[in-house]
Amino acid sequence: MTYLNGGAYEYGTAFTASFMSTLLDGSYLRTQTGTDVPAYGSWDSQALPYPQQVPFGPSIANDGVIFDFPATNRNNIPELPNSPSVGTAPYDSAWNARVQRELPWDMFLSVAYVGNRGIHLPTTLELSNQPNPSVLQYGNLLGQNILAPAVVAAGFKPPYPEFVQQFGGSASLEQALSPFPQFGGFFPVYEVDGSSFYDALQVQTEKRFVGGVSYLANFTLGSTIANTFVGSGPFSPNGMNAYNPGPEYVRSPNVDQLYNFKLVGTYALPFGTGKKYLHSSALLSELVGGWQVSSILQYAGGTPFGAQNSFNPLLVNSFDRPNIVPGVSLKTYNYGRSKAFFTGKTSVQPIQFTTNAFQNTGAWGLGTSKRAYPELRTPPLRIESFDAIKSFRLGERVPAFASTISMHLTARSCRGRTTIRSIRPSGRSST
């Protein structure tokens, strides 16, 4: 166990066992970036004092609170230092177990399970000035001015004397019913209620350069579940409803990839001087010998996404989600449909997703769908690069000096789009 400056620490363990051509190893590591004591930071090595507590009451606000999760353990007063999570240092746990095996023909195989758990990560699930979802019962009244006849007839009045003067046309009933109606909006920048969990099966095989062939291939089958995916709370997409953060903990948008395959390979053609074929003629050997082909391939799955609309029923940065329709399966169809449409092979706009699985809400309804769904994914990634290299020797009298002319032909397909890069010669010399 190691202690670092500022209260940070790390500890872990590892093991290794071997038997003939098989190696088994694994490890566990936990790290924490700092102290668990909430604080506002320091200046010139001096801890900054907590701000003076200012009481809020019905005369100026609606007795709002700074939320904390889980929902059954929220704060009961609105000062940040009283939150058990605000200012708490994040920590990370990582573990893995791996089996390595030496195979015939100078090949190696490695199979591993890898896991990672992040706790108290920066996020923005809490918008502390969000009205309680119970206010949605007032429907269209929420968007009307606090002095509108229908609002007054319903028994509502401004939360404090200067409310209408300060907010003008934005002095709506919903703003008046927010926890702190004098503020247009705010959120805690030090919220660390984020959580993530990653686990994956990783398979890697390798062949050393023997007999003119070498390759390194890796395949990952994994899952990333999180309620945050940006390393800064203020820039993390906020939750839709602070009273119900559950729909935000999903297969992570922009991060989760079901699969990822990479291959790097090289093959020296068996022609020419010193090779098995076509080595008898000096001229022929120079023409067909010295060729080497290689490739870099990557194939990866798309990332999850969800559906949104432009309604803003709870004052959470102008978005809401539609309802999920029970009994309708979510699905992403082959992106070849969209490619055929955009390349002009078909004039009929395709259905790429099962959009009938969602049903829009009204302006003052709170949708039931989640932040993202693993069944809905962006286009897969396809990168394919191929190279052919021809080497020429200058002569027998300068065996330590060679000149190489390279020609590269690359075919690349990225997110459904394919491009061909032209063949280009280049000169290279080495000693």
C-alpha positions as CSV (number, residue, x, y, z in Angstrom):
1,M,0.0,0.0,0.0
2,T,1.3,3.4,-1.0
3,Y,0.3,6.8,0.4
4,L,0.7,9.9,-1.8
5,N,0.5,13.6,-1.2
6,G,-2.9,15.1,-0.3
7,G,-4.4,11.9,1.1
8,A,-4.3,9.9,-2.1
9,Y,-3.3,6.3,-1.8
10,E,-3.2,3.1,-3.9
11,Y,-3.0,-0.6,-3.0
12,G,-3.2,-3.8,-4.8
13,T,-2.0,-7.4,-5.3
14,A,-0.8,-9.6,-8.1
15,F,-0.1,-13.2,-8.7
16,T,1.7,-15.3,-11.3
17,A,1.8,-19.1,-11.9
18,S,3.4,-21.1,-14.8
19,F,3.3,-24.6,-16.0
20,M,5.3,-25.7,-19.0
21,S,4.2,-23.4,-21.9
22,T,1.2,-21.8,-20.0
23,L,1.3,-18.7,-17.8
24,L,-1.5,-17.6,-15.5
25,D,-1.4,-14.1,-13.9
26,G,-3.8,-11.6,-12.4
27,S,-3.9,-8.4,-10.4
28,Y,-6.2,-6.1,-8.3
29,L,-5.5,-2.4,-7.8
30,R,-7.4,0.3,-6.1
31,T,-6.4,4.0,-6.3
32,Q,-7.9,7.1,-4.7
33,T,-7.0,10.6,-5.8
34,G,-7.2,12.3,-2.5
35,T,-8.8,12.7,0.9
36,D,-12.4,11.7,1.7
37,V,-12.9,14.9,3.7
38,P,-15.1,17.3,1.7
39,A,-13.5,20.7,1.2
40,Y,-13.4,23.7,-1.1
41,G,-9.7,23.3,-1.9
42,S,-6.7,25.3,-0.9
43,W,-4.7,28.4,-1.8
44,D,-1.0,28.6,-1.1
45,S,-1.2,25.4,0.9
46,Q,-3.9,26.9,3.1
47,A,-7.4,25.3,3.2
48,L,-10.1,27.6,2.0
49,P,-12.8,28.2,4.6
50,Y,-16.4,27.2,4.0
51,P,-18.6,30.0,2.9
52,Q,-20.8,31.6,5.5
53,Q,-24.1,29.8,5.7
54,V,-27.0,31.9,4.6
55,P,-30.4,30.8,5.7
56,F,-33.2,30.5,3.1
57,G,-36.8,30.7,3.9
58,P,-40.3,31.4,2.5
59,S,-39.6,35.1,2.3
60,I,-37.0,34.7,-0.5
61,A,-37.2,31.1,-1.6
62,N,-39.1,27.8,-1.4
63,D,-36.9,26.0,1.1
64,G,-35.0,24.2,-1.6
65,V,-32.3,21.7,-0.9
66,I,-29.1,20.6,-2.6
67,F,-29.9,17.0,-3.6
68,D,-27.7,14.0,-3.0
69,F,-28.1,10.5,-4.1
70,P,-29.3,7.8,-3.6
71,A,-32.7,9.4,-3.5
72,T,-33.4,8.1,0.0
73,N,-30.4,9.9,1.4
74,R,-30.7,13.4,0.2
75,N,-29.4,16.4,2.1
76,N,-31.8,18.2,4.4
77,I,-30.2,21.6,4.2
78,P,-28.8,23.4,1.2
79,E,-25.1,23.9,2.2
80,L,-22.6,21.9,0.0
81,P,-20.3,20.8,2.8
82,N,-23.0,18.8,4.3
83,S,-23.2,16.6,1.3
84,P,-21.4,13.3,1.8
85,S,-20.4,13.2,-1.8
86,V,-19.6,16.7,-2.7
87,G,-15.8,17.1,-2.5
88,T,-15.3,13.4,-2.0
89,A,-12.3,12.1,-3.9
90,P,-13.0,9.6,-6.7
91,Y,-11.5,6.1,-6.5
92,D,-11.0,3.4,-9.0
93,S,-10.7,-0.4,-8.7
94,A,-9.2,-2.4,-11.5
95,W,-8.7,-6.2,-11.8
96,N,-7.8,-8.8,-14.4
97,A,-7.0,-12.4,-14.8
98,R,-5.1,-13.7,-17.8
99,V,-3.9,-17.0,-19.3
100,Q,-1.0,-17.0,-21.8
101,R,-0.1,-20.0,-23.9
102,E,2.8,-20.6,-26.3
103,L,1.6,-22.3,-29.5
104,P,3.4,-24.1,-32.4
105,W,5.0,-22.1,-35.2
106,D,6.2,-19.3,-32.9
107,M,2.7,-18.2,-32.0
108,F,1.3,-17.0,-28.7
109,L,-2.2,-16.8,-27.4
110,S,-3.5,-14.7,-24.5
111,V,-7.0,-14.7,-23.0
112,A,-7.9,-12.2,-20.3
113,Y,-10.9,-10.9,-18.3
114,V,-10.5,-7.2,-17.4
115,G,-12.7,-5.2,-15.1
116,N,-12.8,-1.7,-13.8
117,R,-15.1,0.2,-11.4
118,G,-15.1,3.9,-10.9
119,I,-16.9,5.6,-7.9
120,H,-17.5,9.2,-7.1
121,L,-16.8,10.4,-10.6
122,P,-17.5,13.9,-11.8
123,T,-21.0,14.2,-13.2
124,T,-24.1,16.5,-13.3
125,L,-27.1,14.4,-12.3
126,E,-28.3,17.1,-9.8
127,L,-29.7,20.3,-11.1
128,S,-30.4,21.8,-7.7
129,N,-32.9,24.3,-8.9
130,Q,-35.1,21.8,-10.7
131,P,-38.7,21.9,-9.6
132,N,-40.2,18.8,-8.0
133,P,-41.8,16.7,-10.8
134,S,-45.1,17.0,-8.9
135,V,-45.5,20.5,-10.3
136,L,-46.2,19.0,-13.7
137,Q,-49.8,18.4,-12.6
138,Y,-50.4,22.1,-13.3
139,G,-49.8,21.5,-17.0
140,N,-50.0,24.6,-19.3
141,L,-50.2,26.9,-16.3
142,L,-46.5,26.4,-15.7
143,G,-45.5,28.3,-18.8
144,Q,-47.7,31.3,-18.1
145,N,-46.7,34.5,-16.3
146,I,-47.1,34.4,-12.5
147,L,-49.5,37.3,-12.8
148,A,-51.6,35.8,-15.5
149,P,-55.3,35.6,-14.6
150,A,-55.5,31.8,-14.8
151,V,-52.4,31.5,-12.5
152,V,-53.7,34.0,-10.0
153,A,-57.2,32.2,-10.1
154,A,-55.4,29.0,-9.2
155,G,-54.1,30.5,-6.0
156,F,-50.5,31.3,-7.0
157,K,-48.5,34.5,-6.3
158,P,-44.9,35.7,-6.8
159,P,-42.5,34.0,-4.4
160,Y,-40.9,37.4,-3.4
161,P,-41.7,41.1,-4.2
162,E,-39.1,41.7,-7.0
163,F,-39.7,38.4,-8.8
164,V,-41.7,39.8,-11.8
165,Q,-39.4,42.9,-12.1
166,Q,-36.3,40.7,-12.2
167,F,-37.5,38.0,-14.6
168,G,-39.8,40.0,-16.8
169,G,-41.3,37.8,-19.5
170,S,-39.6,34.7,-17.9
171,A,-41.4,35.1,-14.6
172,S,-43.4,31.9,-15.2
173,L,-45.2,29.8,-12.7
174,E,-42.7,27.1,-13.0
175,Q,-39.8,29.4,-12.2
176,A,-41.8,30.6,-9.2
177,L,-42.1,27.0,-8.0
178,S,-38.4,26.2,-8.4
179,P,-36.5,25.6,-5.1
180,F,-34.6,29.0,-5.5
181,P,-36.8,31.1,-7.8
182,Q,-34.4,34.1,-7.6
183,F,-31.9,32.1,-9.6
184,G,-32.3,31.4,-13.3
185,G,-30.4,28.2,-12.8
186,F,-27.3,26.7,-11.1
187,F,-25.8,23.3,-10.4
188,P,-23.0,22.0,-8.1
189,V,-19.8,21.9,-10.0
190,Y,-18.2,19.5,-7.5
191,E,-20.9,16.8,-7.7
192,V,-19.2,13.4,-7.7
193,D,-22.1,11.0,-7.8
194,G,-20.9,9.5,-11.1
195,S,-20.3,5.8,-11.3
196,S,-19.0,3.4,-14.0
197,F,-18.4,-0.3,-14.5
198,Y,-16.4,-1.8,-17.3
199,D,-15.8,-5.5,-17.9
200,A,-14.4,-7.2,-21.0
201,L,-13.1,-10.4,-22.5
202,Q,-9.8,-9.7,-24.3
203,V,-8.2,-12.2,-26.7
204,Q,-4.8,-11.6,-28.3
205,T,-2.7,-13.8,-30.6
206,E,0.8,-13.0,-31.9
207,K,3.2,-14.6,-34.4
208,R,6.8,-13.5,-34.5
209,F,8.5,-12.8,-37.8
210,V,9.5,-16.3,-38.8
211,G,9.2,-17.7,-42.4
212,G,8.3,-14.3,-43.7
213,V,5.1,-14.0,-41.7
214,S,4.2,-12.0,-38.6
215,Y,1.0,-10.6,-37.1
216,L,-0.6,-9.2,-33.9
217,A,-4.3,-9.5,-33.5
218,N,-6.5,-8.4,-30.6
219,F,-10.3,-8.8,-30.1
220,T,-12.2,-7.2,-27.2
221,L,-15.8,-8.0,-26.3
222,G,-16.8,-5.6,-23.6
223,S,-19.4,-3.4,-21.9
224,T,-19.3,0.0,-20.3
225,I,-22.1,1.1,-18.0
226,A,-22.0,4.6,-16.5
227,N,-24.0,7.7,-15.6
228,T,-21.2,10.0,-16.7
229,F,-18.8,9.9,-19.6
230,V,-17.0,13.2,-19.5
231,G,-14.1,13.9,-17.1
232,S,-15.6,17.2,-15.8
233,G,-18.8,17.6,-14.0
234,P,-19.8,21.0,-15.6
235,F,-19.4,19.5,-19.1
236,S,-21.1,16.2,-18.4
237,P,-24.6,15.9,-19.8
238,N,-27.0,16.5,-17.0
239,G,-29.7,14.2,-15.9
240,M,-33.3,14.7,-16.9
241,N,-34.9,14.4,-13.4
242,A,-32.8,14.8,-10.2
243,Y,-35.5,12.9,-8.3
244,N,-35.0,9.8,-10.4
245,P,-31.4,9.4,-11.6
246,G,-31.9,5.7,-12.5
247,P,-32.5,6.2,-16.3
248,E,-29.0,7.9,-16.6
249,Y,-27.1,4.7,-15.6
250,V,-26.9,3.0,-19.0
251,R,-24.6,1.5,-21.6
252,S,-22.4,4.6,-22.0
253,P,-23.0,6.8,-25.0
254,N,-19.9,7.6,-27.1
255,V,-17.9,5.1,-25.0
256,D,-19.5,1.6,-24.9
257,Q,-18.4,-0.6,-27.9
258,L,-19.6,-4.1,-27.9
259,Y,-16.6,-5.3,-29.9
260,N,-13.3,-4.0,-31.2
261,F,-11.0,-6.0,-33.5
262,K,-7.5,-4.9,-34.6
263,L,-5.0,-6.7,-36.8
264,V,-1.5,-5.8,-37.9
265,G,0.2,-8.2,-40.3
266,T,3.2,-8.5,-42.5
267,Y,4.1,-11.1,-45.2
268,A,7.3,-11.2,-47.2
269,L,6.7,-12.8,-50.5
270,P,8.8,-16.0,-51.1
271,F,10.3,-14.8,-54.4
272,G,13.8,-13.7,-55.4
273,T,17.4,-14.2,-54.1
274,G,17.5,-16.4,-50.9
275,K,13.8,-17.3,-51.3
276,K,12.1,-20.5,-52.2
277,Y,10.8,-19.4,-55.6
278,L,12.1,-17.6,-58.7
279,H,15.7,-17.2,-57.5
280,S,17.6,-18.8,-60.4
281,S,17.8,-15.7,-62.6
282,A,19.5,-12.6,-61.3
283,L,17.3,-10.2,-63.3
284,L,14.1,-12.0,-62.4
285,S,15.1,-12.2,-58.8
286,E,15.6,-8.4,-58.7
287,L,12.2,-7.8,-60.3
288,V,10.1,-10.2,-58.2
289,G,12.1,-10.3,-55.0
290,G,12.1,-7.9,-52.1
291,W,8.4,-7.5,-51.9
292,Q,6.6,-7.3,-48.6
293,V,2.9,-6.7,-48.0
294,S,1.3,-5.5,-44.8
295,S,-2.0,-4.5,-43.5
296,I,-3.6,-2.7,-40.6
297,L,-7.3,-3.5,-40.0
298,Q,-9.8,-2.3,-37.4
299,Y,-13.4,-3.2,-37.0
300,A,-15.4,-1.8,-34.1
301,G,-19.0,-1.6,-33.1
302,G,-21.0,1.7,-32.8
303,T,-21.9,3.3,-29.5
304,P,-25.4,3.5,-27.9
305,F,-27.7,6.5,-28.1
306,G,-31.2,7.4,-27.1
307,A,-34.0,9.7,-28.1
308,Q,-34.7,13.3,-27.0
309,N,-37.1,16.1,-27.8
310,S,-37.0,19.8,-27.3
311,F,-39.5,20.2,-24.5
312,N,-38.2,21.5,-21.2
313,P,-40.7,20.5,-18.5
314,L,-38.3,20.6,-15.6
315,L,-35.9,23.5,-16.6
316,V,-33.0,21.1,-17.3
317,N,-31.2,22.7,-20.2
318,S,-34.1,22.5,-22.7
319,F,-34.5,18.8,-23.2
320,D,-36.9,16.0,-22.4
321,R,-37.2,12.4,-23.6
322,P,-40.1,10.6,-25.2
323,N,-42.0,7.7,-23.6
324,I,-40.9,4.2,-24.4
325,V,-43.7,2.1,-25.9
326,P,-44.1,-1.2,-24.1
327,G,-43.9,-4.3,-26.3
328,V,-42.1,-2.7,-29.2
329,S,-38.6,-4.0,-29.7
330,L,-35.7,-1.6,-30.2
331,K,-33.4,-2.4,-33.2
332,T,-30.8,-0.8,-35.4
333,Y,-31.0,-2.0,-39.0
334,N,-28.0,-2.6,-41.2
335,Y,-26.4,0.7,-42.1
336,G,-26.2,-0.5,-45.7
337,R,-29.7,0.9,-46.0
338,S,-28.5,4.4,-45.4
339,K,-25.4,4.0,-47.5
340,A,-27.5,3.0,-50.5
341,F,-29.7,6.0,-50.0
342,F,-26.9,8.6,-49.7
343,T,-25.0,7.1,-52.6
344,G,-28.0,7.3,-54.8
345,K,-28.6,3.5,-55.2
346,T,-32.1,3.9,-53.9
347,S,-34.4,7.0,-53.7
348,V,-36.5,5.7,-50.9
349,Q,-35.4,7.1,-47.5
350,P,-34.8,4.0,-45.3
351,I,-36.0,3.2,-41.8
352,Q,-32.8,2.9,-39.9
353,F,-34.2,2.5,-36.4
354,T,-37.5,1.3,-34.8
355,T,-38.7,4.8,-34.2
356,N,-42.2,3.5,-33.4
357,A,-40.7,2.3,-30.1
358,F,-40.9,5.9,-28.8
359,Q,-43.9,8.1,-28.3
360,N,-43.5,11.8,-27.8
361,T,-44.7,13.5,-24.7
362,G,-46.5,16.8,-24.4
363,A,-44.8,20.0,-23.4
364,W,-45.4,19.3,-19.7
365,G,-44.9,15.5,-19.6
366,L,-41.8,13.7,-18.4
367,G,-40.7,10.9,-20.7
368,T,-40.1,7.4,-19.5
369,S,-37.2,6.4,-21.8
370,K,-33.6,6.1,-20.7
371,R,-30.5,8.1,-21.7
372,A,-29.3,5.5,-24.2
373,Y,-30.1,1.9,-25.3
374,P,-27.6,-0.7,-26.4
375,E,-30.0,-1.8,-29.2
376,L,-29.6,1.6,-30.8
377,R,-26.1,2.2,-32.0
378,T,-24.2,4.6,-34.3
379,P,-22.6,3.2,-37.4
380,P,-19.7,0.7,-36.9
381,L,-16.1,1.7,-37.5
382,R,-14.2,0.1,-40.4
383,I,-10.6,1.0,-41.2
384,E,-8.6,-1.1,-43.7
385,S,-5.1,-0.1,-44.7
386,F,-2.9,-2.2,-47.1
387,D,0.7,-1.5,-48.0
388,A,3.1,-3.0,-50.5
389,I,6.9,-2.3,-50.1
390,K,9.6,-3.1,-52.6
391,S,13.3,-3.1,-51.5
392,F,16.3,-2.7,-53.8
393,R,19.9,-3.3,-52.9
394,L,22.5,-0.9,-54.5
395,G,25.1,-3.5,-55.0
396,E,27.4,-6.2,-53.4
397,R,30.1,-3.7,-52.5
398,V,27.9,-1.7,-50.2
399,P,26.1,-4.5,-48.3
400,A,25.3,-2.2,-45.4
401,F,23.4,0.3,-47.5
402,A,20.1,-0.2,-49.1
403,S,17.5,1.9,-50.9
404,T,13.9,1.2,-50.5
405,I,11.0,2.5,-52.7
406,S,7.6,2.2,-51.0
407,M,4.2,2.2,-52.6
408,H,1.1,2.5,-50.4
409,L,-2.4,1.5,-51.4
410,T,-4.9,2.2,-48.7
411,A,-8.6,1.3,-48.8
412,R,-10.4,2.8,-45.9
413,S,-14.0,2.5,-44.8
414,C,-14.9,4.6,-41.9
415,R,-18.4,4.8,-40.4
416,G,-20.0,3.5,-43.6
417,R,-18.0,5.7,-46.0
418,T,-15.3,4.2,-48.2
419,T,-12.4,6.1,-49.8
420,I,-9.4,4.9,-51.9
421,R,-6.1,6.6,-51.4
422,S,-3.9,6.7,-54.5
423,I,-0.7,4.8,-55.0
424,R,2.3,6.9,-54.1
425,P,6.0,6.2,-54.4
426,S,8.5,7.3,-51.7
427,G,12.3,6.9,-51.4
428,R,13.9,5.7,-48.2
429,S,17.5,4.7,-47.4
430,S,18.9,3.0,-44.4
431,T,22.3,2.0,-43.0
